[in-house]
Amino acid sequence: MELLGSTQTATYARPRTSNFLPAISTMASSYKSHYPHFALTHSINQPWRTNMFYKTASAIPTLASIQRVPPDLTKAKVNFYPSNRSALVNRYTPDDWHKSNQSNYRESESSRHSAERLRRDTTRLIQDKEQLTRRNQESTNKNIGERINDIAFWRSELTHETGNMIGEINTLTDVKKRLERALAETEGPLQVAQECLYHREKRMSIDLVHDEVEQDLLKEVEMIKSCQERMRRHLDRVNAQLASNRAAQHELERDVNDKAEAHRIDDKCHQLRNTSDGISYYRGVERLDPSLSIPDSWAKFTDNNILRSQSERAASARLRDEVEILLNTTSNEMWNQFNTVNVAFTNRMAETTDAKNNLQTHLAKTLQEIFQTEMLIETLKKSIRDKESPLKVAQTRLEERTRRPNVELCRDNPHHRLVSEVREIGDTIQKLKERLRDAEHTLQTLVRTKVSLEHDLSVKANSLFIDQEKCMGMRKSFPSTPRLVGYT
């Protein structure tokens, strides 16, 4: 405790924890001294004194020195007055007291004004943020509603396009079935034409010629095969188009399902309110961005699916038209060629009779050609044998030059020339062998022709029987036009 003063009946003291007036408020500013020049050391050895009515002494007595009484003066009476004692401790003037009060008043008013401003600002902030939150939520609800309308629009467009695509797929499937039936109908005429060719291969001697009938039959076979090939190509295109249509349909249906799921989720979000059940905190969800598209790319994706479906439908319609044209074209071509072959057969049977008078001339010419071909074969064989020695010489030179020592093993001009010579001789031999094979094949053909000519007089009846009885007998029936275009 620190002494402050005393009266006749009591002594006043204050705690050492404070060097100013006691606190009258819980604010931190209440504990701050506003008059640092009045801070005292509170030491009895250095008391505060006023300058008035006091004279500076050379030695200031202390309480301890006053209380210590010499042993020889124990019986003496010492007078100690409270007024003298209070002069040794701290004192404040009335002005200080008033100033302290005024300072506390001002600080209280300042604190109250600050609290009032804070309260008003906080109330206004709460109202503003409440309005901002409500506006943001209303804007979000509006945006979600617009998004739901966009999803519903694109979903209806996708559903409409899906229905159109399903109809196109069914129509194209019917065309595919017609094309398959028409392709199956071409097997009959093709088999007849091939049978005619096979029967005419049984002709003997000079009758085994590549006459107009055979040419027309081959054309008929090639034409039917060409029609079949075109039909198969178109059938492959139809299958590919069906696959593309189904792929587009699949994309449309998947997009429709995604739109339905998105519509369900957004509709659920649109119906959520502050009082709804199931709402909860999801910390950090606003920092996540699992988005895969933006509104432009989202709309473009669906628009691309619809455009792709429309493009596939247009391509499918064009393909159907092409198939219709193909069926009509192939039917006309096969019918025209069928009639052409029949006319050629009639003319050929008339020519067979006239050909008997020219058999001897053709036989003589054939024998002469056989002789020349045999001479050509011998010449080719001799030429091939003559090339063997130069080839051996060139290869032997190359082999010997590989034994040159060290740096002498040079790729010089002789080396290049020898390599070129070996290659040229090899190419020459190869061409001569090919020509030899051609000549031998021609010789065999001439020999067969000669045999046919020698026996042609005896086989003319057989040839006429083949053309007239067997071939024309099979060609009396031919598929009708509706069957050739795929109708049953």
C-alpha positions in Angstrom: 0.0 0.0 0.0 1.1 3.6 -0.6 0.3 6.4 1.8 -1.9 9.2 0.5 -2.6 11.2 3.6 -4.1 11.0 7.1 -6.5 12.7 9.4 -6.7 12.6 13.2 -8.6 9.4 13.2 -7.5 7.5 10.0 -4.9 7.1 7.4 -5.7 6.7 3.7 -3.8 4.6 1.3 -4.2 3.2 -2.4 -3.0 0.0 -4.1 0.3 0.0 -5.9 -1.3 -1.4 -9.0 -2.4 2.1 -10.2 -0.7 5.4 -10.5 -3.8 7.4 -11.3 -7.4 7.7 -10.3 -9.4 4.5 -10.0 -11.1 3.2 -13.1 -14.8 4.1 -13.6 -15.4 2.3 -16.9 -14.6 -1.0 -18.4 -13.2 0.6 -21.6 -9.5 0.3 -22.1 -9.2 4.1 -22.5 -10.4 4.4 -18.9 -7.1 3.0 -17.7 -5.0 5.4 -19.7 -3.4 8.4 -18.0 -4.1 11.6 -19.8 -1.6 13.6 -17.8 1.7 11.9 -17.9 3.4 15.0 -16.4 1.6 14.2 -13.1 3.0 10.7 -12.8 4.9 10.4 -9.6 7.5 8.0 -8.3 5.6 7.3 -5.1 8.7 7.0 -3.1 8.8 8.3 0.5 12.4 9.3 -0.2 11.2 11.5 -3.1 7.8 12.9 -2.3 5.9 15.4 -4.3 5.6 18.8 -2.8 4.3 22.1 -3.9 6.6 24.9 -4.4 4.6 27.2 -2.2 5.1 27.5 1.5 8.0 25.1 1.5 11.7 25.7 1.5 14.1 23.3 0.1 15.9 21.5 2.9 19.3 19.9 2.7 18.0 16.7 4.1 14.5 15.4 3.9 13.5 13.3 6.8 11.9 10.0 6.1 9.2 8.1 7.9 11.7 5.4 8.9 14.1 8.0 10.4 11.2 9.5 12.3 10.0 6.2 13.6 13.4 5.1 14.6 14.0 6.5 18.1 17.3 6.4 19.8 17.5 4.1 22.8 18.3 6.9 25.1 15.1 8.7 24.1 12.7 5.9 24.6 11.2 7.5 27.6 10.9 10.9 25.8 7.7 12.1 24.3 7.7 12.8 20.6 4.8 14.8 19.0 3.9 13.5 15.5 1.2 15.6 13.7 -0.9 14.2 10.8 -0.7 17.4 8.9 3.1 17.1 8.8 2.8 13.5 7.8 0.4 14.3 4.9 2.8 16.8 3.4 5.2 14.1 2.5 2.8 12.2 0.1 1.3 12.9 -3.3 -1.4 15.6 -3.8 -3.7 16.7 -6.7 -5.1 20.1 -7.2 -8.8 20.8 -7.8 -8.0 21.8 -11.3 -6.6 18.3 -11.9 -9.7 16.8 -10.5 -11.9 18.8 -12.8 -9.8 18.1 -15.8 -9.9 14.4 -15.1 -13.7 14.5 -14.9 -13.9 16.5 -18.1 -11.6 14.0 -19.8 -13.7 11.1 -18.7 -16.9 12.9 -19.9 -15.4 13.5 -23.3 -14.1 10.0 -23.6 -17.5 8.6 -22.6 -19.2 10.8 -25.2 -16.7 9.8 -27.8 -17.2 6.1 -27.0 -20.9 6.4 -27.1 -20.8 8.2 -30.4 -18.5 5.5 -31.8 -20.8 2.8 -30.5 -23.8 4.6 -32.0 -22.1 5.0 -35.4 -21.0 1.3 -35.3 -24.6 0.3 -34.5 -26.1 2.4 -37.3 -23.5 1.2 -39.8 -24.0 -2.4 -38.7 -27.8 -2.1 -39.0 -27.5 -0.5 -42.5 -24.9 -3.2 -43.5 -27.2 -6.0 -42.4 -30.1 -4.5 -44.4 -28.0 -3.9 -47.5 -26.5 -7.4 -47.4 -30.0 -8.9 -46.8 -31.3 -7.1 -49.9 -28.2 -8.1 -51.8 -28.6 -11.7 -50.8 -32.3 -11.7 -51.7 -31.6 -10.1 -55.1 -28.8 -12.6 -55.8 -31.1 -15.5 -55.0 -33.9 -14.0 -57.1 -31.4 -13.6 -60.0 -30.2 -17.1 -59.5 -33.8 -18.4 -59.6 -34.5 -16.4 -62.7 -31.3 -17.8 -64.4 -32.2 -21.3 -63.4 -35.7 -20.8 -64.8 -34.4 -19.5 -68.1 -32.0 -22.5 -68.2 -34.9 -24.9 -67.7 -36.7 -23.2 -70.6 -33.7 -23.6 -72.8 -33.3 -27.2 -71.8 -37.0 -27.8 -72.5 -36.7 -26.2 -75.9 -33.7 -28.2 -77.0 -35.3 -31.3 -75.6 -38.4 -30.8 -77.7 -36.2 -30.2 -80.8 -34.2 -33.4 -80.1 -37.4 -35.4 -79.5 -38.9 -34.1 -82.8 -35.6 -34.9 -84.7 -35.4 -38.3 -83.1 -38.9 -39.2 -84.4 -38.0 -38.1 -87.9 -34.8 -40.1 -87.7 -36.7 -43.2 -86.6 -39.1 -42.8 -89.5 -36.1 -42.4 -91.9 -34.5 -45.5 -90.5 -37.7 -47.5 -91.1 -38.0 -46.3 -94.7 -34.4 -47.0 -95.4 -34.7 -50.4 -93.9 -37.6 -51.1 -96.4 -35.4 -50.0 -99.3 -32.7 -52.2 -98.0 -35.0 -55.2 -98.1 -36.1 -54.4 -101.7 -32.4 -54.1 -102.7 -31.6 -57.4 -101.1 -34.5 -59.1 -103.0 -33.5 -57.5 -106.3 -29.9 -58.7 -105.7 -31.2 -62.2 -105.1 -33.3 -62.1 -108.3 -30.2 -61.4 -110.4 -28.7 -64.9 -109.5 -31.1 -66.6 -111.9 -30.1 -64.7 -115.1 -26.5 -64.8 -114.1 -26.6 -68.6 -113.7 -28.4 -68.9 -117.1 -25.7 -66.9 -118.8 -22.9 -68.8 -117.1 -24.6 -72.1 -118.0 -24.7 -71.0 -121.7 -21.0 -70.2 -121.6 -20.3 -73.5 -120.0 -22.3 -75.4 -122.6 -20.7 -73.5 -125.4 -17.3 -74.5 -124.0 -18.3 -78.0 -125.1 -18.1 -77.0 -128.7 -15.4 -78.7 -130.6 -12.8 -77.6 -133.0 -13.3 -74.2 -134.7 -16.6 -73.7 -133.0 -14.7 -72.8 -129.9 -14.3 -69.2 -131.0 -15.0 -66.0 -129.3 -17.9 -65.1 -131.4 -20.5 -62.4 -131.0 -22.7 -64.7 -128.9 -19.9 -65.4 -126.5 -19.1 -61.7 -126.3 -22.7 -60.9 -125.6 -22.9 -63.7 -123.1 -19.7 -62.4 -121.4 -21.1 -58.9 -121.5 -24.3 -60.2 -120.0 -22.3 -61.9 -117.3 -20.2 -58.9 -116.7 -23.2 -56.6 -116.8 -25.1 -58.8 -114.3 -22.0 -59.0 -112.1 -21.6 -55.2 -112.5 -25.3 -54.8 -111.4 -24.7 -57.0 -108.5 -21.6 -55.2 -107.6 -23.4 -51.9 -107.7 -26.2 -53.3 -105.7 -23.7 -54.6 -103.1 -22.0 -51.3 -103.0 -25.3 -49.6 -102.5 -26.2 -52.2 -100.0 -23.0 -51.5 -98.1 -23.7 -47.8 -98.3 -27.3 -48.5 -97.1 -25.9 -50.5 -94.2 -23.3 -47.8 -93.5 -26.0 -45.1 -93.7 -28.2 -47.2 -91.4 -25.3 -47.4 -89.0 -24.8 -43.6 -89.2 -28.5 -43.0 -88.8 -28.6 -45.2 -85.7 -25.5 -43.5 -84.4 -27.1 -40.2 -84.9 -30.3 -41.5 -83.3 -28.2 -42.8 -80.4 -26.6 -39.4 -79.9 -30.0 -37.7 -80.0 -31.4 -40.2 -77.5 -28.4 -39.8 -75.2 -28.7 -36.0 -75.5 -32.4 -36.3 -74.8 -31.7 -38.4 -71.7 -29.0 -36.0 -70.6 -31.4 -33.1 -71.1 -34.1 -34.9 -69.1 -31.7 -35.5 -66.2 -30.4 -31.9 -66.4 -34.0 -30.7 -66.5 -34.9 -32.8 -63.4 -31.9 -31.5 -61.5 -32.4 -27.8 -62.5 -36.1 -28.1 -61.7 -35.3 -29.5 -58.3 -32.8 -26.6 -57.8 -35.4 -24.1 -59.0 -37.9 -25.3 -56.4 -35.4 -25.1 -53.5 -36.2 -22.4 -51.0 -34.6 -21.2 -47.8 -37.1 -23.3 -45.8 -36.8 -26.4 -48.0 -35.6 -29.7 -46.6 -32.4 -31.3 -47.7 -30.3 -28.1 -47.9 -27.0 -28.3 -46.3 -23.5 -26.8 -46.2 -21.0 -28.1 -48.8 -17.8 -26.4 -47.9 -15.5 -25.4 -50.8 -18.0 -26.4 -53.5 -17.9 -22.9 -55.1 -14.1 -23.5 -55.7 -14.8 -26.6 -57.7 -15.4 -26.2 -61.5 -16.4 -29.6 -63.0 -17.9 -27.9 -66.0 -17.3 -29.4 -69.5 -18.9 -26.7 -71.5 -20.1 -23.1 -71.6 -23.6 -22.0 -72.8 -22.4 -21.4 -76.3 -20.7 -24.8 -76.6 -23.6 -26.4 -74.8 -26.1 -25.1 -77.3 -23.7 -25.7 -80.2 -23.3 -29.4 -79.1 -27.1 -30.0 -79.3 -27.4 -28.0 -82.5 -24.6 -30.0 -84.0 -26.4 -33.2 -83.0 -29.5 -32.0 -84.7 -27.6 -30.8 -87.7 -25.8 -34.1 -87.9 -29.1 -36.0 -87.7 -30.6 -33.7 -90.4 -27.6 -34.2 -92.6 -27.8 -38.0 -92.1 -31.5 -37.9 -93.0 -30.8 -35.9 -96.1 -28.0 -38.3 -97.1 -30.3 -41.2 -96.4 -33.0 -39.7 -98.6 -30.5 -39.1 -101.4 -29.3 -42.7 -101.0 -32.9 -44.0 -101.2 -33.3 -42.1 -104.5 -30.1 -43.5 -105.8 -31.2 -47.0 -104.9 -34.5 -46.5 -106.7 -32.7 -45.2 -109.8 -30.2 -48.1 -109.5 -33.0 -50.7 -109.4 -34.7 -49.3 -112.5 -31.4 -48.9 -114.3 -30.2 -52.4 -113.6 -33.6 -53.9 -114.5 -33.5 -52.1 -117.9 -29.9 -53.1 -118.6 -30.5 -56.7 -117.9 -33.5 -56.9 -120.0 -31.8 -55.1 -122.9 -28.8 -57.4 -122.7 -31.0 -60.5 -122.5 -32.7 -59.5 -125.8 -29.3 -58.7 -127.4 -27.9 -62.2 -126.5 -31.0 -63.9 -127.9 -30.6 -62.0 -131.2 -26.9 -62.9 -131.3 -27.7 -66.6 -130.8 -30.1 -66.5 -133.8 -27.5 -64.9 -136.0 -24.7 -67.2 -134.8 -26.7 -70.3 -135.6 -27.2 -69.0 -139.2 -23.4 -68.3 -139.5 -22.5 -71.8 -138.4 -23.8 -73.3 -141.5 -21.9 -70.9 -143.7 -18.7 -71.5 -142.0 -18.2 -75.1 -143.2 -17.0 -73.9 -146.6 -14.1 -72.0 -145.2 -12.7 -74.8 -142.9 -9.8 -75.8 -145.2 -8.5 -72.3 -145.6 -8.5 -71.7 -141.9 -6.8 -75.0 -141.3 -4.0 -74.2 -143.7 -3.4 -70.8 -142.1 -3.5 -72.4 -138.7 -0.8 -74.9 -139.6 1.4 -72.1 -141.0 1.1 -70.1 -137.8 1.9 -73.2 -135.7 5.2 -73.6 -137.6 6.1 -69.9 -137.2 5.3 -70.0 -133.5 7.5 -73.1 -133.0 10.4 -71.4 -134.8 9.9 -68.4 -132.6 10.0 -70.6 -129.5 13.2 -72.2 -130.6 14.7 -68.8 -131.4 13.7 -67.5 -127.9 15.2 -70.6 -126.2 18.5 -70.2 -128.2 18.6 -66.5 -127.3 18.1 -67.3 -123.7 21.0 -69.9 -123.8 23.2 -67.3 -125.5 22.7 -64.9 -122.6 23.9 -67.4 -120.1 27.6 -67.1 -120.9 27.8 -63.3 -120.8 26.0 -63.4 -117.5 28.5 -65.9 -116.1 31.4 -63.8 -117.3 30.0 -60.6 -115.6 29.2 -62.4 -112.4 32.6 -64.1 -112.4 34.3 -60.7 -112.9 32.4 -59.3 -110.0 33.3 -62.2 -107.8 37.0 -62.0 -108.7 37.1 -58.2 -108.0 35.8 -58.8 -104.5 39.2 -60.3 -103.7 41.1 -57.0 -104.2 43.1 -56.2 -101.1 42.4 -53.4 -98.7 41.9 -50.0 -100.3 42.0 -51.5 -103.7 38.6 -52.8 -103.0 37.2 -49.7 -104.7 33.7 -49.1 -106.1 35.1 -47.9 -109.4 33.5 -47.5 -112.8 34.2 -51.1 -113.8 32.4 -52.2 -110.7 29.3 -50.1 -111.5 29.4 -51.2 -115.1 29.6 -54.9 -114.1 26.7 -54.5 -111.8 24.7 -52.8 -114.5 25.6 -55.5 -117.0 24.4 -58.2 -114.7 21.1 -56.5 -114.1 20.6 -55.8 -117.8 21.3 -59.4 -118.8 19.0 -60.6 -116.0 16.2 -58.3 -117.2 16.8 -59.5 -120.8 16.6 -63.1 -119.8 13.4 -62.5 -117.7 11.7 -60.7 -120.7 12.7 -63.5 -123.0 11.3 -66.1 -120.7 8.1 -64.2 -120.4 7.9 -63.9 -124.2 8.7 -67.7 -124.4 5.8 -68.5 -122.1 3.6 -66.3 -124.3 4.8 -68.1 -127.4 4.2 -71.5 -125.9 0.7 -70.5 -124.8 0.0 -69.2 -128.3 1.3 -72.5 -129.8 -1.0 -74.5 -127.6 -3.9 -72.4 -128.6 -3.0 -72.9 -132.3 -2.7 -76.6 -131.8 -6.1 -76.8 -130.2 -7.5 -74.7 -133.0 -6.0 -77.0 -135.6 -7.5 -80.0 -133.9 -10.8 -78.2 -133.8 -10.6 -77.3 -137.5 -9.8 -80.9 -138.4 -12.8 -82.1 -136.6 -15.0 -79.1 -137.2 -17.1 -80.8 -139.9 -18.0 -83.5 -137.5 -18.9 -81.2 -134.7 -20.9 -78.6 -136.4 -24.0 -80.5 -135.6 -22.9 -80.6 -132.0 -22.4 -76.8 -132.0 -25.8 -76.2 -133.4 -27.3 -78.5 -130.9 -25.7 -76.6 -128.1 -26.7 -73.2 -129.3 -30.2 -74.0 -130.4 -31.3 -76.7 -127.9 -29.5 -76.2 -124.7 -28.7 -72.5 -124.6 -31.9 -71.1 -126.2 -33.9 -73.7 -124.3 -32.7 -72.2 -120.9 -33.2 -68.6 -122.0 -37.0 -68.9 -122.5 -37.6 -67.6 -119.0 -36.4 -64.4 -117.4 -37.5 -62.5 -114.2 -40.1 -59.9 -114.7 -39.4 -56.2 -114.1 -41.2 -55.9 -110.8 -39.2 -58.8 -109.4 -36.0 -57.2 -110.7 -36.7 -53.9 -108.9 -37.3 -55.8 -105.6 -41.1 -56.1 -105.4 -42.5 -59.6 -104.7 
